[in-house]
Amino acid sequence: MRQGETRFLNTTGSDAYDEYHALLARQDAMRLRRQMLFPARPPSPTAVPAQVAGCSYDGGADQQTITRYLPLVTPFSDLIAHLYEAMFEGHPYLRGLFPDSMEFQRVHLERAFWYLIEHLDRPDEVAVFCARLGRDHRKLGVRPVHYEVFEAALAEALRRSAGERWTEALEQAWLRMLRFAVAAMVDGADEALAEPAYWNGTVTDHQLRRPDLAVLRVRTAEPYPYRAGQYARLQSPLLPHTWRPYSLACAPRPDGELEFHIRCTGSGGVSEALVAHTRVGDPLRLGPAQGSMTLDDGLTRDVLIVAGGTGWATAKALLEELALRRPPGGSTHLFLAARTLDDLYDTAALAESERGRPWLRVVPVIGEGPGAAEDGTVADAVARHGDWSRHHAYVSGPPAMVTAMVRRLTAMNLPADRIRHDPVDGTVLPPSPGSVRSTVDLRTGSNT
């Protein structure tokens, strides 16, 4: 074992964890075979009645009820603490399916609650969102019975949080919301039975570009389907059960090799494990590709790409794909932000991206030191360089940069449906009177 790995690796239950996933894979294979032989699938054991699972579900009414009683169950940190306590008290074996530190899961669940509440009056959007979530949760070993346990734990948590002010209306609105979400998640998981729950990969190259930043190349045992601009959740064997999202830094390649740019954002987390304690030949696990920051089929407009930090990974992948299928005569502008010149960690690849591509213009925006831009922030630089209202825009990088850039582009009359960006790790805001407000993202910018 390499120096420094002992504080990461927790072997307790890891063999049982692998055996559990092997069992689930066999069960999924049998379910898929039954589906192929008998396409008429029986209802899921956790499926909700048709009037709830379908478009007739009155999410708006439940949204109003949940919002009215929010003061009884917020802050959600307390509700979620009660939920996990109740779940593990009744089913101690479930604790082994979670990482040692539950903080990321608590934040993740809090954002999911806010998302559901804010969008509950748009059930079609919620169903699509939850179907993707169900597909992704297969890698965690989540089964329909676990949703039933979660529902019972949520009901108990609502009672503990609300105390004497608990009401039947409060609980039933929450449970209807959960059942609607679960039905979509189960459907999403079932639709993904033909693909692996996760992909096993091997690190083929590991380059430290800075002490806190590494470029990894990974080859999977089976073909890994994805599109340029998407991201994948990675799990290191040094931190079992712990998954973090990272952008793919390449378009699909004939050799199937994948590239990731990882910046260490904290001590003891996945990013440190990947940057400082991972070597060539080490195994990794990859969840299914996610994200909609992809080029439209039949792209006809010019493209604007704004990237900062390791957001360059997404930009690099998009440029690779644009080189293959950009519209005839179309142009692309790339604004690449960095704090200093030294923070441009992938200059060789950047130079290669420019070489022989007259349709591409690259504008570095350096924040301080030699070569510092006179324009100020990258948002200022973009605003001063032209009219982007007829472009398709792609923004990737630190959350604050992405937020500022999206706001600036919107103010410059670029329609929101033509701005695609990395999900932003925002702060969950409490509801204001008469409304529900939140900034929600299940792919956080804090990749520790």
Contacts in CASP RR format, 6 or more apart in sequence:
PFRMAT RR
TARGET T0000
AUTHOR 0000-0000-0000
METHOD contacts of the structure
MODEL  1
MRQGETRFLNTTGSDAYDEYHALLARQDAMRLRRQMLFPARPPSPTAVPA
QVAGCSYDGGADQQTITRYLPLVTPFSDLIAHLYEAMFEGHPYLRGLFPD
SMEFQRVHLERAFWYLIEHLDRPDEVAVFCARLGRDHRKLGVRPVHYEVF
EAALAEALRRSAGERWTEALEQAWLRMLRFAVAAMVDGADEALAEPAYWN
GTVTDHQLRRPDLAVLRVRTAEPYPYRAGQYARLQSPLLPHTWRPYSLAC
APRPDGELEFHIRCTGSGGVSEALVAHTRVGDPLRLGPAQGSMTLDDGLT
RDVLIVAGGTGWATAKALLEELALRRPPGGSTHLFLAARTLDDLYDTAAL
AESERGRPWLRVVPVIGEGPGAAEDGTVADAVARHGDWSRHHAYVSGPPA
MVTAMVRRLTAMNLPADRIRHDPVDGTVLPPSPGSVRSTVDLRTGSNT
1 9 0 8 1.000
2 277 0 8 1.000
2 279 0 8 1.000
4 277 0 8 1.000
5 238 0 8 1.000
5 277 0 8 1.000
7 268 0 8 1.000
8 236 0 8 1.000
8 238 0 8 1.000
8 239 0 8 1.000
8 268 0 8 1.000
8 269 0 8 1.000
8 273 0 8 1.000
8 277 0 8 1.000
9 237 0 8 1.000
9 238 0 8 1.000
9 239 0 8 1.000
10 100 0 8 1.000
10 239 0 8 1.000
10 240 0 8 1.000
13 96 0 8 1.000
14 237 0 8 1.000
14 240 0 8 1.000
17 96 0 8 1.000
17 97 0 8 1.000
17 240 0 8 1.000
17 241 0 8 1.000
20 97 0 8 1.000
20 141 0 8 1.000
21 141 0 8 1.000
21 197 0 8 1.000
24 141 0 8 1.000
24 143 0 8 1.000
24 197 0 8 1.000
25 196 0 8 1.000
25 197 0 8 1.000
28 138 0 8 1.000
28 193 0 8 1.000
28 197 0 8 1.000
31 190 0 8 1.000
31 193 0 8 1.000
32 193 0 8 1.000
32 194 0 8 1.000
35 41 0 8 1.000
35 190 0 8 1.000
35 193 0 8 1.000
41 190 0 8 1.000
44 144 0 8 1.000
44 183 0 8 1.000
44 186 0 8 1.000
44 187 0 8 1.000
44 190 0 8 1.000
45 144 0 8 1.000
45 145 0 8 1.000
45 148 0 8 1.000
46 144 0 8 1.000
46 145 0 8 1.000
46 147 0 8 1.000
46 148 0 8 1.000
46 179 0 8 1.000
46 182 0 8 1.000
46 183 0 8 1.000
46 186 0 8 1.000
47 53 0 8 1.000
47 183 0 8 1.000
47 186 0 8 1.000
48 176 0 8 1.000
48 179 0 8 1.000
48 180 0 8 1.000
48 182 0 8 1.000
48 183 0 8 1.000
50 56 0 8 1.000
51 57 0 8 1.000
52 176 0 8 1.000
52 179 0 8 1.000
52 180 0 8 1.000
52 183 0 8 1.000
53 180 0 8 1.000
53 183 0 8 1.000
53 184 0 8 1.000
54 123 0 8 1.000
55 123 0 8 1.000
55 124 0 8 1.000
57 123 0 8 1.000
57 176 0 8 1.000
57 180 0 8 1.000
59 120 0 8 1.000
59 121 0 8 1.000
59 123 0 8 1.000
59 176 0 8 1.000
59 177 0 8 1.000
59 180 0 8 1.000
60 120 0 8 1.000
60 121 0 8 1.000
62 120 0 8 1.000
62 173 0 8 1.000
62 176 0 8 1.000
62 177 0 8 1.000
63 117 0 8 1.000
63 120 0 8 1.000
63 121 0 8 1.000
63 436 0 8 1.000
65 169 0 8 1.000
65 170 0 8 1.000
65 173 0 8 1.000
66 117 0 8 1.000
66 120 0 8 1.000
66 170 0 8 1.000
66 173 0 8 1.000
66 174 0 8 1.000
66 177 0 8 1.000
67 117 0 8 1.000
67 431 0 8 1.000
67 434 0 8 1.000
67 435 0 8 1.000
67 436 0 8 1.000
69 162 0 8 1.000
69 167 0 8 1.000
69 169 0 8 1.000
69 170 0 8 1.000
69 173 0 8 1.000
70 117 0 8 1.000
70 431 0 8 1.000
70 436 0 8 1.000
72 161 0 8 1.000
72 162 0 8 1.000
72 163 0 8 1.000
72 165 0 8 1.000
72 166 0 8 1.000
72 170 0 8 1.000
73 79 0 8 1.000
73 158 0 8 1.000
73 161 0 8 1.000
73 162 0 8 1.000
73 170 0 8 1.000
74 430 0 8 1.000
75 430 0 8 1.000
76 109 0 8 1.000
76 110 0 8 1.000
76 113 0 8 1.000
76 114 0 8 1.000
76 428 0 8 1.000
77 106 0 8 1.000
77 110 0 8 1.000
78 161 0 8 1.000
79 157 0 8 1.000
79 158 0 8 1.000
79 161 0 8 1.000
80 106 0 8 1.000
80 109 0 8 1.000
80 110 0 8 1.000
80 157 0 8 1.000
81 106 0 8 1.000
82 156 0 8 1.000
82 157 0 8 1.000
82 160 0 8 1.000
82 161 0 8 1.000
83 109 0 8 1.000
83 150 0 8 1.000
83 153 0 8 1.000
83 154 0 8 1.000
83 156 0 8 1.000
83 157 0 8 1.000
84 102 0 8 1.000
84 106 0 8 1.000
84 153 0 8 1.000
85 157 0 8 1.000
86 152 0 8 1.000
86 153 0 8 1.000
86 156 0 8 1.000
86 157 0 8 1.000
86 160 0 8 1.000
87 94 0 8 1.000
87 149 0 8 1.000
87 150 0 8 1.000
87 153 0 8 1.000
88 94 0 8 1.000
88 95 0 8 1.000
91 149 0 8 1.000
94 146 0 8 1.000
94 149 0 8 1.000
96 241 0 8 1.000
97 140 0 8 1.000
97 141 0 8 1.000
97 241 0 8 1.000
98 105 0 8 1.000
98 241 0 8 1.000
99 105 0 8 1.000
99 239 0 8 1.000
99 240 0 8 1.000
99 241 0 8 1.000
99 242 0 8 1.000
101 242 0 8 1.000
104 242 0 8 1.000
107 444 0 8 1.000
108 442 0 8 1.000
108 444 0 8 1.000
110 428 0 8 1.000
111 428 0 8 1.000
111 438 0 8 1.000
111 440 0 8 1.000
111 441 0 8 1.000
111 442 0 8 1.000
112 133 0 8 1.000
112 440 0 8 1.000
112 442 0 8 1.000
114 428 0 8 1.000
114 436 0 8 1.000
114 438 0 8 1.000
114 440 0 8 1.000
115 129 0 8 1.000
115 438 0 8 1.000
115 440 0 8 1.000
115 442 0 8 1.000
116 126 0 8 1.000
116 177 0 8 1.000
116 181 0 8 1.000
117 177 0 8 1.000
117 436 0 8 1.000
117 438 0 8 1.000
118 436 0 8 1.000
118 437 0 8 1.000
118 438 0 8 1.000
118 440 0 8 1.000
119 125 0 8 1.000
119 126 0 8 1.000
119 129 0 8 1.000
120 126 0 8 1.000
120 177 0 8 1.000
123 180 0 8 1.000
126 180 0 8 1.000
126 181 0 8 1.000
126 184 0 8 1.000
127 180 0 8 1.000
127 184 0 8 1.000
128 184 0 8 1.000
129 184 0 8 1.000
130 181 0 8 1.000
130 182 0 8 1.000
130 184 0 8 1.000
130 185 0 8 1.000
130 188 0 8 1.000
131 184 0 8 1.000
131 185 0 8 1.000
131 187 0 8 1.000
131 188 0 8 1.000
131 191 0 8 1.000
132 188 0 8 1.000
132 290 0 8 1.000
133 185 0 8 1.000
133 442 0 8 1.000
134 142 0 8 1.000
134 184 0 8 1.000
134 185 0 8 1.000
134 186 0 8 1.000
134 188 0 8 1.000
134 189 0 8 1.000
134 192 0 8 1.000
135 188 0 8 1.000
135 189 0 8 1.000
135 191 0 8 1.000
135 192 0 8 1.000
135 288 0 8 1.000
136 233 0 8 1.000
136 287 0 8 1.000
136 288 0 8 1.000
136 290 0 8 1.000
137 185 0 8 1.000
137 189 0 8 1.000
138 189 0 8 1.000
138 192 0 8 1.000
138 197 0 8 1.000
138 198 0 8 1.000
139 197 0 8 1.000
139 198 0 8 1.000
139 233 0 8 1.000
139 235 0 8 1.000
139 243 0 8 1.000
139 285 0 8 1.000
139 287 0 8 1.000
139 288 0 8 1.000
140 241 0 8 1.000
140 243 0 8 1.000
141 197 0 8 1.000
142 189 0 8 1.000
144 186 0 8 1.000
147 182 0 8 1.000
147 185 0 8 1.000
147 186 0 8 1.000
150 178 0 8 1.000
151 175 0 8 1.000
151 178 0 8 1.000
151 179 0 8 1.000
151 182 0 8 1.000
154 174 0 8 1.000
154 175 0 8 1.000
154 178 0 8 1.000
155 171 0 8 1.000
155 174 0 8 1.000
155 175 0 8 1.000
158 166 0 8 1.000
158 170 0 8 1.000
158 171 0 8 1.000
158 174 0 8 1.000
159 166 0 8 1.000
159 171 0 8 1.000
162 170 0 8 1.000
192 288 0 8 1.000
195 225 0 8 1.000
195 288 0 8 1.000
196 222 0 8 1.000
197 287 0 8 1.000
198 235 0 8 1.000
198 285 0 8 1.000
198 286 0 8 1.000
198 287 0 8 1.000
198 288 0 8 1.000
199 220 0 8 1.000
199 221 0 8 1.000
199 222 0 8 1.000
199 224 0 8 1.000
199 285 0 8 1.000
199 286 0 8 1.000
199 287 0 8 1.000
200 220 0 8 1.000
200 221 0 8 1.000
200 222 0 8 1.000
200 283 0 8 1.000
200 284 0 8 1.000
200 285 0 8 1.000
201 218 0 8 1.000
201 219 0 8 1.000
201 220 0 8 1.000
201 221 0 8 1.000
201 283 0 8 1.000
201 284 0 8 1.000
201 285 0 8 1.000
201 286 0 8 1.000
202 218 0 8 1.000
202 219 0 8 1.000
202 221 0 8 1.000
202 281 0 8 1.000
202 282 0 8 1.000
202 283 0 8 1.000
202 284 0 8 1.000
203 216 0 8 1.000
203 217 0 8 1.000
203 218 0 8 1.000
203 278 0 8 1.000
203 279 0 8 1.000
203 280 0 8 1.000
203 281 0 8 1.000
203 282 0 8 1.000
203 283 0 8 1.000
203 284 0 8 1.000
204 217 0 8 1.000
204 218 0 8 1.000
204 219 0 8 1.000
204 257 0 8 1.000
204 280 0 8 1.000
204 281 0 8 1.000
205 215 0 8 1.000
205 216 0 8 1.000
205 217 0 8 1.000
205 280 0 8 1.000
206 214 0 8 1.000
206 215 0 8 1.000
206 216 0 8 1.000
206 217 0 8 1.000
206 278 0 8 1.000
206 279 0 8 1.000
206 280 0 8 1.000
207 214 0 8 1.000
207 215 0 8 1.000
207 216 0 8 1.000
208 214 0 8 1.000
208 275 0 8 1.000
209 215 0 8 1.000
209 345 0 8 1.000
209 346 0 8 1.000
210 342 0 8 1.000
210 345 0 8 1.000
212 263 0 8 1.000
212 264 0 8 1.000
212 275 0 8 1.000
213 261 0 8 1.000
213 262 0 8 1.000
213 263 0 8 1.000
213 264 0 8 1.000
213 275 0 8 1.000
213 310 0 8 1.000
213 345 0 8 1.000
214 261 0 8 1.000
214 262 0 8 1.000
214 274 0 8 1.000
214 275 0 8 1.000
214 278 0 8 1.000
215 249 0 8 1.000
215 259 0 8 1.000
215 260 0 8 1.000
215 261 0 8 1.000
215 262 0 8 1.000
215 346 0 8 1.000
216 259 0 8 1.000
216 260 0 8 1.000
216 261 0 8 1.000
216 262 0 8 1.000
216 274 0 8 1.000
216 278 0 8 1.000
217 257 0 8 1.000
217 258 0 8 1.000
217 259 0 8 1.000
218 257 0 8 1.000
218 258 0 8 1.000
218 259 0 8 1.000
218 260 0 8 1.000
218 284 0 8 1.000
218 286 0 8 1.000
219 255 0 8 1.000
219 256 0 8 1.000
219 257 0 8 1.000
219 258 0 8 1.000
220 256 0 8 1.000
220 258 0 8 1.000
220 286 0 8 1.000
223 256 0 8 1.000
224 232 0 8 1.000
224 256 0 8 1.000
224 258 0 8 1.000
224 286 0 8 1.000
224 289 0 8 1.000
225 289 0 8 1.000
226 232 0 8 1.000
226 248 0 8 1.000
226 252 0 8 1.000
226 289 0 8 1.000
227 251 0 8 1.000
227 252 0 8 1.000
227 289 0 8 1.000
227 294 0 8 1.000
227 295 0 8 1.000
227 321 0 8 1.000
228 248 0 8 1.000
228 250 0 8 1.000
228 251 0 8 1.000
228 252 0 8 1.000
228 294 0 8 1.000
228 295 0 8 1.000
228 317 0 8 1.000
228 318 0 8 1.000
228 320 0 8 1.000
228 321 0 8 1.000
229 247 0 8 1.000
229 248 0 8 1.000
229 291 0 8 1.000
229 293 0 8 1.000
229 294 0 8 1.000
229 314 0 8 1.000
229 317 0 8 1.000
229 318 0 8 1.000
229 394 0 8 1.000
230 247 0 8 1.000
230 248 0 8 1.000
230 289 0 8 1.000
230 290 0 8 1.000
230 291 0 8 1.000
230 293 0 8 1.000
230 294 0 8 1.000
231 245 0 8 1.000
231 246 0 8 1.000
231 247 0 8 1.000
231 248 0 8 1.000
231 289 0 8 1.000
231 290 0 8 1.000
231 291 0 8 1.000
231 314 0 8 1.000
231 443 0 8 1.000
232 245 0 8 1.000
232 246 0 8 1.000
232 248 0 8 1.000
232 258 0 8 1.000
232 260 0 8 1.000
232 286 0 8 1.000
232 287 0 8 1.000
232 288 0 8 1.000
232 289 0 8 1.000
232 290 0 8 1.000
233 243 0 8 1.000
233 244 0 8 1.000
233 245 0 8 1.000
233 246 0 8 1.000
233 286 0 8 1.000
233 287 0 8 1.000
233 290 0 8 1.000
234 243 0 8 1.000
234 244 0 8 1.000
234 245 0 8 1.000
234 246 0 8 1.000
234 260 0 8 1.000
234 270 0 8 1.000
234 274 0 8 1.000
234 284 0 8 1.000
234 285 0 8 1.000
234 286 0 8 1.000
234 287 0 8 1.000
235 241 0 8 1.000
235 242 0 8 1.000
235 243 0 8 1.000
235 270 0 8 1.000
235 284 0 8 1.000
235 285 0 8 1.000
235 286 0 8 1.000
235 287 0 8 1.000
236 242 0 8 1.000
236 270 0 8 1.000
236 273 0 8 1.000
236 274 0 8 1.000
236 278 0 8 1.000
236 282 0 8 1.000
236 284 0 8 1.000
237 282 0 8 1.000
237 283 0 8 1.000
237 284 0 8 1.000
238 273 0 8 1.000
238 277 0 8 1.000
238 278 0 8 1.000
239 269 0 8 1.000
239 270 0 8 1.000
239 273 0 8 1.000
242 269 0 8 1.000
242 270 0 8 1.000
243 270 0 8 1.000
243 285 0 8 1.000
243 287 0 8 1.000
244 269 0 8 1.000
244 270 0 8 1.000
244 271 0 8 1.000
244 447 0 8 1.000
244 448 0 8 1.000
245 290 0 8 1.000
245 443 0 8 1.000
245 444 0 8 1.000
245 447 0 8 1.000
246 260 0 8 1.000
246 261 0 8 1.000
246 262 0 8 1.000
246 313 0 8 1.000
246 447 0 8 1.000
247 260 0 8 1.000
247 261 0 8 1.000
247 310 0 8 1.000
247 311 0 8 1.000
247 313 0 8 1.000
247 314 0 8 1.000
247 317 0 8 1.000
247 396 0 8 1.000
247 422 0 8 1.000
248 258 0 8 1.000
248 259 0 8 1.000
248 260 0 8 1.000
248 289 0 8 1.000
248 313 0 8 1.000
248 314 0 8 1.000
248 317 0 8 1.000
249 259 0 8 1.000
249 260 0 8 1.000
249 261 0 8 1.000
249 312 0 8 1.000
249 313 0 8 1.000
249 314 0 8 1.000
249 316 0 8 1.000
249 317 0 8 1.000
250 257 0 8 1.000
250 258 0 8 1.000
250 259 0 8 1.000
250 316 0 8 1.000
250 317 0 8 1.000
250 320 0 8 1.000
251 317 0 8 1.000
251 318 0 8 1.000
251 320 0 8 1.000
251 321 0 8 1.000
251 324 0 8 1.000
258 286 0 8 1.000
259 313 0 8 1.000
260 274 0 8 1.000
260 313 0 8 1.000
261 310 0 8 1.000
261 311 0 8 1.000
261 312 0 8 1.000
261 313 0 8 1.000
261 346 0 8 1.000
262 271 0 8 1.000
262 274 0 8 1.000
262 275 0 8 1.000
262 310 0 8 1.000
262 447 0 8 1.000
263 271 0 8 1.000
263 275 0 8 1.000
263 309 0 8 1.000
263 310 0 8 1.000
263 447 0 8 1.000
264 271 0 8 1.000
264 272 0 8 1.000
264 275 0 8 1.000
264 276 0 8 1.000
265 271 0 8 1.000
265 446 0 8 1.000
265 447 0 8 1.000
265 448 0 8 1.000
266 272 0 8 1.000
266 448 0 8 1.000
268 448 0 8 1.000
269 448 0 8 1.000
270 447 0 8 1.000
270 448 0 8 1.000
271 447 0 8 1.000
271 448 0 8 1.000
272 448 0 8 1.000
278 284 0 8 1.000
290 443 0 8 1.000
291 423 0 8 1.000
291 443 0 8 1.000
292 420 0 8 1.000
293 314 0 8 1.000
293 394 0 8 1.000
293 396 0 8 1.000
293 420 0 8 1.000
293 421 0 8 1.000
293 422 0 8 1.000
294 420 0 8 1.000
295 303 0 8 1.000
295 318 0 8 1.000
295 321 0 8 1.000
295 322 0 8 1.000
295 325 0 8 1.000
295 392 0 8 1.000
296 392 0 8 1.000
298 327 0 8 1.000
299 325 0 8 1.000
299 326 0 8 1.000
299 327 0 8 1.000
299 392 0 8 1.000
300 327 0 8 1.000
301 327 0 8 1.000
301 390 0 8 1.000
301 391 0 8 1.000
301 392 0 8 1.000
301 418 0 8 1.000
302 330 0 8 1.000
302 331 0 8 1.000
302 332 0 8 1.000
302 333 0 8 1.000
302 390 0 8 1.000
302 391 0 8 1.000
302 392 0 8 1.000
303 318 0 8 1.000
303 322 0 8 1.000
303 326 0 8 1.000
303 330 0 8 1.000
303 331 0 8 1.000
303 332 0 8 1.000
303 333 0 8 1.000
303 391 0 8 1.000
303 392 0 8 1.000
303 393 0 8 1.000
303 394 0 8 1.000
304 332 0 8 1.000
304 333 0 8 1.000
304 335 0 8 1.000
304 382 0 8 1.000
304 388 0 8 1.000
304 391 0 8 1.000
304 392 0 8 1.000
304 393 0 8 1.000
304 394 0 8 1.000
305 315 0 8 1.000
305 318 0 8 1.000
305 319 0 8 1.000
305 332 0 8 1.000
305 333 0 8 1.000
305 334 0 8 1.000
305 335 0 8 1.000
305 393 0 8 1.000
305 394 0 8 1.000
305 395 0 8 1.000
305 396 0 8 1.000
306 334 0 8 1.000
306 335 0 8 1.000
306 337 0 8 1.000
306 378 0 8 1.000
306 382 0 8 1.000
306 393 0 8 1.000
306 394 0 8 1.000
306 395 0 8 1.000
306 396 0 8 1.000
306 405 0 8 1.000
307 314 0 8 1.000
307 315 0 8 1.000
307 334 0 8 1.000
307 335 0 8 1.000
307 336 0 8 1.000
307 337 0 8 1.000
307 395 0 8 1.000
307 396 0 8 1.000
307 397 0 8 1.000
308 336 0 8 1.000
308 337 0 8 1.000
308 338 0 8 1.000
308 378 0 8 1.000
308 396 0 8 1.000
308 397 0 8 1.000
308 398 0 8 1.000
308 401 0 8 1.000
309 337 0 8 1.000
309 338 0 8 1.000
309 343 0 8 1.000
309 397 0 8 1.000
309 398 0 8 1.000
310 397 0 8 1.000
311 396 0 8 1.000
311 397 0 8 1.000
311 422 0 8 1.000
312 336 0 8 1.000
312 346 0 8 1.000
312 350 0 8 1.000
312 396 0 8 1.000
313 396 0 8 1.000
314 394 0 8 1.000
314 396 0 8 1.000
314 397 0 8 1.000
314 422 0 8 1.000
315 334 0 8 1.000
315 336 0 8 1.000
315 394 0 8 1.000
315 396 0 8 1.000
316 346 0 8 1.000
316 349 0 8 1.000
316 353 0 8 1.000
318 394 0 8 1.000
319 332 0 8 1.000
319 334 0 8 1.000
319 353 0 8 1.000
319 360 0 8 1.000
322 332 0 8 1.000
322 360 0 8 1.000
323 357 0 8 1.000
326 332 0 8 1.000
326 359 0 8 1.000
329 359 0 8 1.000
330 359 0 8 1.000
331 359 0 8 1.000
331 360 0 8 1.000
331 361 0 8 1.000
332 359 0 8 1.000
332 360 0 8 1.000
332 361 0 8 1.000
333 360 0 8 1.000
333 361 0 8 1.000
333 363 0 8 1.000
333 385 0 8 1.000
334 353 0 8 1.000
334 360 0 8 1.000
334 361 0 8 1.000
334 362 0 8 1.000
334 363 0 8 1.000
335 363 0 8 1.000
335 365 0 8 1.000
335 378 0 8 1.000
335 381 0 8 1.000
335 382 0 8 1.000
335 385 0 8 1.000
336 344 0 8 1.000
336 350 0 8 1.000
336 362 0 8 1.000
336 363 0 8 1.000
336 364 0 8 1.000
336 365 0 8 1.000
337 365 0 8 1.000
337 367 0 8 1.000
337 377 0 8 1.000
337 378 0 8 1.000
337 401 0 8 1.000
338 344 0 8 1.000
338 364 0 8 1.000
338 365 0 8 1.000
338 366 0 8 1.000
338 367 0 8 1.000
339 366 0 8 1.000
339 367 0 8 1.000
339 368 0 8 1.000
340 366 0 8 1.000
340 367 0 8 1.000
340 368 0 8 1.000
340 369 0 8 1.000
341 366 0 8 1.000
341 369 0 8 1.000
341 370 0 8 1.000
341 371 0 8 1.000
344 350 0 8 1.000
344 364 0 8 1.000
350 362 0 8 1.000
353 360 0 8 1.000
353 362 0 8 1.000
354 360 0 8 1.000
354 362 0 8 1.000
363 381 0 8 1.000
363 385 0 8 1.000
364 373 0 8 1.000
365 373 0 8 1.000
365 375 0 8 1.000
365 376 0 8 1.000
365 377 0 8 1.000
365 378 0 8 1.000
365 381 0 8 1.000
366 372 0 8 1.000
366 373 0 8 1.000
367 373 0 8 1.000
367 376 0 8 1.000
373 381 0 8 1.000
375 381 0 8 1.000
375 384 0 8 1.000
377 401 0 8 1.000
377 404 0 8 1.000
378 401 0 8 1.000
378 405 0 8 1.000
379 401 0 8 1.000
379 404 0 8 1.000
379 405 0 8 1.000
379 407 0 8 1.000
379 408 0 8 1.000
382 388 0 8 1.000
382 405 0 8 1.000
382 408 0 8 1.000
382 409 0 8 1.000
383 408 0 8 1.000
383 412 0 8 1.000
387 412 0 8 1.000
388 409 0 8 1.000
388 412 0 8 1.000
388 414 0 8 1.000
389 412 0 8 1.000
389 413 0 8 1.000
389 414 0 8 1.000
391 414 0 8 1.000
391 418 0 8 1.000
392 418 0 8 1.000
392 420 0 8 1.000
393 409 0 8 1.000
393 414 0 8 1.000
393 418 0 8 1.000
393 419 0 8 1.000
393 420 0 8 1.000
394 420 0 8 1.000
394 421 0 8 1.000
395 401 0 8 1.000
395 402 0 8 1.000
395 405 0 8 1.000
395 406 0 8 1.000
395 409 0 8 1.000
395 419 0 8 1.000
395 420 0 8 1.000
395 421 0 8 1.000
395 422 0 8 1.000
396 402 0 8 1.000
396 421 0 8 1.000
396 422 0 8 1.000
397 422 0 8 1.000
398 445 0 8 1.000
399 422 0 8 1.000
399 424 0 8 1.000
399 425 0 8 1.000
399 426 0 8 1.000
399 445 0 8 1.000
402 421 0 8 1.000
402 422 0 8 1.000
402 424 0 8 1.000
403 424 0 8 1.000
403 426 0 8 1.000
405 421 0 8 1.000
406 419 0 8 1.000
406 421 0 8 1.000
409 419 0 8 1.000
410 416 0 8 1.000
410 419 0 8 1.000
422 443 0 8 1.000
422 445 0 8 1.000
423 441 0 8 1.000
423 442 0 8 1.000
423 443 0 8 1.000
423 444 0 8 1.000
423 445 0 8 1.000
424 439 0 8 1.000
424 441 0 8 1.000
424 445 0 8 1.000
425 441 0 8 1.000
425 444 0 8 1.000
425 445 0 8 1.000
425 446 0 8 1.000
426 439 0 8 1.000
426 441 0 8 1.000
427 439 0 8 1.000
428 438 0 8 1.000
428 439 0 8 1.000
428 440 0 8 1.000
429 437 0 8 1.000
429 438 0 8 1.000
429 439 0 8 1.000
430 437 0 8 1.000
431 437 0 8 1.000
END
